[in-house]
Amino acid sequence: MKKRKVGMALSLVLAAGTLLGACGKSDDNKGTDETKGGDKEKAFSVGMVTDVGGVDDKSFNQSAWEGLQNFGKENGLKKGKGGFDYVQSKSDADYATNLNTLVRQDFDLVYGIGFLMESAIKEIAQQQKDAHFAIVDAEVKEPNVASIMFKEQEAAFLAGVAAALTTKSNHIGFIGGMEIPVIERFEAGFLAGVKAAKPEVQVDVQYSGAFDKAELGQSIASKMYSSGADVIFHASGATGNGLFKEAVDRKAKEPAKDFWAIGVDRDQADMGPEIVLTSALKRVDVAVQDLATKAKEGNFAGGEVVLYGLQEDGVGLAPINAKAANKDAIDKAVKEWIEKIKSGDVKVPGTRDEAKNFSAQ
């Protein structure tokens, strides 16, 4: 009889311990997804490695990080291991190490941000075949890598239209970072947009050779403004911060003159409300969030190229500065060109050679 009572008491203790353990487990997994059975499953975690521009470059990397933050917020995740996070690269020698760091931390999807990370992504993807990667602005043909590409030329075309309809000197500038295909697409689209809106405008094209040298961006911008340019578009990452500084400084000294700057990737109006005309939007944030959501739902685009253009709302043009003299005319023209591009009536060139032979007719 005693043995029976002891056995029943022990069973009750074990049952209570199991219930308490289950309650503790539930509290420890707040923010994760629930299965149909009521148990908790591991949250889908996402990490990214920046290129040398850094996560606060006011441009490309920052836009990608904003997309990751949006994904985290949408899914109740926290910054850090098991949620969403980033690792910043100080040089290209850090890329492979940083990618491996995120893989070892068991992130479900690891982004490499930028064309410069192509070889590192390929190398680590081949070594870590069970991990999932995504790269922005390059194509890596591995089954565990999704490649995100954009029609940058379409956004740049609209920026070219805005610049051509704004300039009073018929002299504008383009500052590129490194001479790589993605920046050539920006250049080609910009040149075509200028030609379509106002063929007589001259465009001064110069490359800094870097995405993280604001001093070079400022030096190039200074020479362009001094030679008569009154609108300058940059596609150079953090190097473009120098363009904004130069425009702001000159505007402060000569408020009656135009020193317009056009931003890139994200709406860079915050870099100078008096001088930023608009920005060629490359919605890296939208693409990063979209791909992560699809991967979470079991639709990871491994081995595929996912392309974002005007039609997919992956690129566009930020609002025209209200202080622009002919804002209404620019808005109207931009809207008309967007419709022509989306309908397929106009195919925006993506290379310099195509831009030279471009005709909107």
C-alpha positions as CSV (number, residue, x, y, z in Angstrom):
1,M,0.0,0.0,0.0
2,K,2.8,2.3,0.9
3,K,4.6,1.6,-2.3
4,R,1.5,2.5,-4.3
5,K,1.1,5.8,-2.5
6,V,4.8,6.7,-3.1
7,G,4.4,5.8,-6.8
8,M,1.4,8.0,-7.2
9,A,3.1,10.9,-5.4
10,L,6.2,10.6,-7.6
11,S,4.0,10.6,-10.7
12,L,2.3,13.8,-9.6
13,V,5.7,15.5,-9.0
14,L,7.0,14.5,-12.4
15,A,3.8,15.7,-14.1
16,A,4.1,19.1,-12.3
17,G,7.7,19.4,-13.2
18,T,6.8,18.7,-16.9
19,L,4.2,21.4,-16.8
20,L,6.5,23.9,-15.2
21,G,9.2,23.1,-17.7
22,A,6.8,23.6,-20.6
23,C,5.8,27.0,-19.2
24,G,9.5,28.0,-18.9
25,K,10.1,26.9,-22.5
26,S,7.2,29.0,-23.7
27,D,8.6,32.2,-22.0
28,D,12.1,31.6,-23.4
29,N,10.8,31.5,-27.0
30,K,8.8,34.7,-27.3
31,G,8.8,36.1,-30.8
32,T,9.2,32.7,-32.5
33,D,6.7,31.0,-34.7
34,E,4.2,28.5,-33.4
35,T,3.5,25.1,-35.0
36,K,-0.1,23.7,-35.3
37,G,0.6,21.5,-32.3
38,G,1.2,24.5,-30.0
39,D,5.0,23.9,-29.7
40,K,7.5,26.5,-30.6
41,E,9.9,26.3,-33.5
42,K,13.1,28.2,-34.2
43,A,12.6,31.7,-35.6
44,F,13.9,32.4,-39.1
45,S,17.1,34.4,-38.6
46,V,18.8,36.6,-41.2
47,G,22.2,38.3,-41.2
48,M,24.2,40.4,-43.6
49,V,27.8,41.3,-44.3
50,T,28.4,44.9,-45.4
51,D,31.0,45.9,-48.0
52,V,33.7,48.5,-47.1
53,G,31.1,51.3,-47.3
54,G,29.7,50.4,-43.9
55,V,26.2,50.0,-42.6
56,D,25.8,53.8,-42.1
57,D,27.0,54.8,-45.6
58,K,23.7,56.8,-46.1
59,S,23.4,54.7,-49.3
60,F,23.6,51.1,-50.4
61,N,24.5,49.2,-47.2
62,Q,22.3,51.3,-45.1
63,S,19.3,50.6,-47.4
64,A,20.0,46.8,-47.1
65,W,20.2,47.1,-43.3
66,E,16.8,49.0,-43.2
67,G,15.3,46.1,-45.2
68,L,16.6,43.6,-42.7
69,Q,15.3,45.7,-39.8
70,N,11.9,45.8,-41.5
71,F,11.9,42.0,-41.8
72,G,12.8,41.7,-38.1
73,K,10.1,44.0,-37.0
74,E,7.5,42.2,-39.2
75,N,8.4,38.9,-37.7
76,G,8.9,39.9,-34.1
77,L,12.7,39.3,-34.1
78,K,15.4,41.0,-32.0
79,K,18.8,42.3,-33.2
80,G,21.4,39.7,-32.6
81,K,22.0,36.0,-32.8
82,G,18.8,34.1,-33.6
83,G,17.1,37.2,-35.0
84,F,18.6,39.7,-37.4
85,D,22.1,41.2,-37.4
86,Y,25.0,42.5,-39.5
87,V,28.8,42.3,-39.5
88,Q,30.7,45.3,-40.9
89,S,33.7,44.8,-43.2
90,K,36.7,47.1,-42.9
91,S,38.4,45.8,-46.0
92,D,37.7,43.2,-48.7
93,A,39.9,40.8,-46.7
94,D,37.1,40.6,-44.1
95,Y,34.4,39.3,-46.4
96,A,35.0,35.6,-46.3
97,T,35.6,35.7,-42.5
98,N,32.5,37.7,-41.8
99,L,30.3,35.4,-43.9
100,N,31.6,32.4,-42.1
101,T,31.0,34.1,-38.7
102,L,27.3,34.4,-39.5
103,V,27.1,30.8,-40.8
104,R,28.6,29.6,-37.6
105,Q,26.1,31.6,-35.6
106,D,23.4,29.5,-37.4
107,F,21.7,32.3,-39.4
108,D,19.2,30.8,-41.8
109,L,19.9,33.3,-44.6
110,V,23.2,35.3,-45.0
111,Y,23.4,38.3,-47.3
112,G,26.5,39.6,-48.9
113,I,25.9,43.3,-49.8
114,G,27.5,44.4,-53.0
115,F,29.2,43.4,-56.2
116,L,32.6,43.3,-54.4
117,M,31.6,40.3,-52.4
118,E,31.0,38.0,-55.4
119,S,34.1,35.9,-55.0
120,A,33.8,35.6,-51.2
121,I,30.1,34.5,-51.4
122,K,31.0,31.9,-54.1
123,E,33.9,30.6,-52.0
124,I,32.0,30.2,-48.7
125,A,28.8,28.9,-50.4
126,Q,30.9,26.0,-51.9
127,Q,32.4,25.3,-48.5
128,Q,29.1,25.6,-46.5
129,K,26.7,23.7,-48.8
130,D,23.9,23.5,-46.2
131,A,23.8,27.2,-45.6
132,H,21.7,29.7,-47.6
133,F,23.2,32.9,-49.0
134,A,22.0,35.8,-51.1
135,I,24.1,38.4,-52.9
136,V,23.1,41.9,-54.0
137,D,24.4,43.2,-57.4
138,A,26.1,40.1,-58.6
139,E,25.2,36.6,-59.9
140,V,26.7,33.6,-58.2
141,K,25.8,30.4,-59.9
142,E,25.6,28.1,-56.8
143,P,22.4,26.2,-55.8
144,N,22.5,27.7,-52.3
145,V,22.9,31.3,-53.4
146,A,20.1,33.6,-54.5
147,S,21.3,36.6,-56.7
148,I,19.5,39.9,-56.4
149,M,19.9,42.2,-59.4
150,F,18.3,45.6,-60.3
151,K,17.5,47.6,-63.4
152,E,19.5,50.5,-62.1
153,Q,19.4,52.1,-65.5
154,E,15.7,52.7,-65.2
155,A,16.0,54.8,-62.0
156,A,19.0,56.6,-63.4
157,F,17.1,57.4,-66.6
158,L,14.5,59.2,-64.5
159,A,17.2,61.0,-62.6
160,G,18.7,62.1,-66.0
161,V,15.3,63.5,-67.1
162,A,15.1,65.5,-63.8
163,A,18.6,66.8,-64.1
164,A,18.2,67.8,-67.8
165,L,15.0,69.7,-67.0
166,T,16.6,71.5,-64.0
167,T,20.0,72.6,-65.4
168,K,20.3,76.2,-66.4
169,S,23.9,75.9,-67.6
170,N,23.3,72.8,-69.8
171,H,26.3,71.3,-68.0
172,I,25.8,68.5,-65.5
173,G,28.0,65.8,-63.9
174,F,28.0,62.1,-63.0
175,I,30.3,60.7,-60.3
176,G,30.7,56.9,-60.3
177,G,32.4,54.8,-57.7
178,M,34.2,51.8,-59.3
179,E,33.9,51.0,-63.0
180,I,31.9,47.9,-62.6
181,P,28.7,46.7,-64.5
182,V,26.3,47.9,-61.8
183,I,27.7,51.5,-61.9
184,E,27.8,51.4,-65.7
185,R,24.1,50.7,-65.7
186,F,23.6,53.9,-63.6
187,E,25.8,55.9,-66.0
188,A,24.1,54.5,-69.1
189,G,20.6,55.2,-67.8
190,F,21.5,58.7,-66.7
191,L,23.0,59.6,-70.0
192,A,20.0,58.3,-71.9
193,G,17.6,60.2,-69.6
194,V,19.4,63.4,-70.2
195,K,19.4,62.8,-73.9
196,A,15.7,62.0,-74.0
197,A,14.7,65.2,-72.1
198,K,17.2,67.7,-73.4
199,P,19.8,66.5,-76.0
200,E,21.9,69.6,-75.9
201,V,23.0,69.1,-72.3
202,Q,26.6,68.1,-71.8
203,V,27.4,65.4,-69.1
204,D,30.8,65.3,-67.5
205,V,31.5,61.7,-66.3
206,Q,34.2,60.9,-63.8
207,Y,34.9,57.9,-61.6
208,S,36.5,58.0,-58.1
209,G,37.6,54.4,-58.1
210,A,36.2,53.8,-54.6
211,F,32.9,53.6,-52.7
212,D,34.2,54.8,-49.3
213,K,36.3,57.9,-50.1
214,A,34.2,61.0,-49.4
215,E,37.2,63.2,-49.9
216,L,37.5,62.0,-53.5
217,G,33.8,62.7,-54.1
218,Q,34.1,66.2,-52.8
219,S,37.2,66.9,-54.9
220,I,35.5,65.7,-58.1
221,A,32.3,67.6,-57.3
222,S,34.4,70.8,-56.6
223,K,36.0,70.7,-60.0
224,M,32.6,70.0,-61.7
225,Y,30.8,72.9,-60.0
226,S,33.8,75.2,-60.7
227,S,33.7,74.2,-64.4
228,G,30.0,75.2,-64.7
229,A,28.0,72.1,-63.7
230,D,24.9,73.0,-61.7
231,V,23.5,69.5,-61.2
232,I,25.6,66.4,-60.3
233,F,24.4,62.8,-59.9
234,H,26.5,60.3,-58.0
235,A,26.4,56.5,-57.9
236,S,29.4,56.0,-55.6
237,G,28.2,54.9,-52.1
238,A,29.8,56.7,-49.2
239,T,32.1,58.5,-51.7
240,G,29.0,60.5,-52.7
241,N,28.9,62.1,-49.2
242,G,31.6,64.4,-50.4
243,L,29.4,65.6,-53.2
244,F,26.7,66.6,-50.7
245,K,29.2,68.4,-48.5
246,E,30.6,70.4,-51.4
247,A,27.1,71.4,-52.6
248,V,26.1,72.4,-49.1
249,D,29.3,74.5,-48.6
250,R,28.9,76.2,-51.9
251,K,25.2,76.9,-51.4
252,A,26.0,78.5,-48.0
253,K,28.5,80.9,-49.6
254,E,26.4,81.6,-52.7
255,P,22.7,81.1,-51.8
256,A,21.5,82.6,-55.1
257,K,23.3,80.0,-57.3
258,D,22.2,76.4,-58.0
259,F,24.3,73.6,-56.7
260,W,22.0,70.7,-57.1
261,A,23.0,67.1,-56.1
262,I,21.1,63.9,-57.0
263,G,21.4,61.0,-54.5
264,V,21.3,57.2,-55.1
265,D,19.9,54.0,-53.7
266,R,17.8,55.5,-50.9
267,D,16.2,59.0,-50.6
268,Q,19.1,61.1,-49.7
269,A,17.2,64.3,-49.1
270,D,18.5,64.3,-45.5
271,M,22.0,65.1,-46.9
272,G,20.9,68.6,-47.7
273,P,17.4,69.9,-48.0
274,E,18.6,73.0,-49.9
275,I,20.7,71.1,-52.5
276,V,19.3,67.5,-53.0
277,L,17.1,67.6,-56.1
278,T,16.0,64.0,-55.9
279,S,17.5,60.5,-55.6
280,A,17.6,57.5,-58.0
281,L,16.0,54.9,-55.8
282,K,17.4,51.4,-55.8
283,R,15.1,49.6,-53.3
284,V,17.7,47.3,-51.8
285,D,15.6,47.4,-48.6
286,V,12.5,46.1,-50.5
287,A,14.5,43.3,-52.2
288,V,16.2,42.2,-49.0
289,Q,13.0,42.1,-47.1
290,D,11.1,40.4,-50.0
291,L,13.7,37.7,-50.5
292,A,13.9,37.0,-46.8
293,T,10.2,36.7,-46.5
294,K,10.0,34.2,-49.4
295,A,12.9,32.2,-47.9
296,K,11.1,32.0,-44.5
297,E,8.0,30.7,-46.3
298,G,10.0,27.9,-47.9
299,N,10.5,29.6,-51.3
300,F,14.3,30.3,-51.2
301,A,15.4,31.3,-54.7
302,G,18.7,29.2,-54.6
303,G,20.5,29.2,-57.9
304,E,18.2,31.9,-59.4
305,V,18.5,35.6,-60.3
306,V,15.8,37.7,-58.9
307,L,15.5,41.0,-60.9
308,Y,13.9,44.2,-59.6
309,G,12.9,47.1,-61.9
310,L,10.3,49.8,-62.2
311,Q,7.6,47.1,-62.9
312,E,8.4,45.4,-59.6
313,D,8.7,48.7,-57.7
314,G,12.4,47.8,-57.1
315,V,13.7,51.1,-58.5
316,G,12.2,54.5,-58.8
317,L,12.8,58.2,-58.2
318,A,12.4,60.1,-54.9
319,P,10.2,63.2,-54.8
320,I,11.5,66.3,-56.6
321,N,12.7,69.0,-54.2
322,A,9.9,71.5,-53.7
323,K,12.4,74.3,-54.2
324,A,13.1,73.3,-57.8
325,A,12.0,76.1,-60.2
326,N,10.1,73.8,-62.5
327,K,9.0,71.0,-60.1
328,D,5.6,70.5,-61.8
329,A,7.1,70.1,-65.2
330,I,9.6,67.6,-63.9
331,D,7.0,65.6,-62.1
332,K,4.8,65.4,-65.2
333,A,7.7,64.3,-67.4
334,V,8.9,61.7,-64.9
335,K,5.4,60.2,-64.7
336,E,5.2,60.0,-68.5
337,W,8.5,58.3,-68.8
338,I,7.6,55.8,-66.1
339,E,4.5,54.8,-68.0
340,K,6.5,54.4,-71.2
341,I,9.2,52.2,-69.5
342,K,6.7,50.0,-67.7
343,S,4.7,49.5,-70.9
344,G,7.8,48.4,-72.8
345,D,7.6,51.3,-75.2
346,V,11.0,52.5,-74.1
347,K,13.8,50.1,-73.2
348,V,16.5,51.9,-71.1
349,P,20.1,51.1,-72.1
350,G,22.3,49.4,-69.6
351,T,25.7,49.9,-71.2
352,R,27.6,53.0,-72.4
353,D,27.5,51.7,-76.0
354,E,23.8,51.3,-75.9
355,A,23.4,54.8,-74.3
356,K,25.4,56.3,-77.2
357,N,23.0,54.9,-79.7
358,F,19.8,55.4,-77.6
359,S,16.8,57.0,-79.1
360,A,13.5,57.5,-77.3
361,Q,11.6,57.8,-80.6
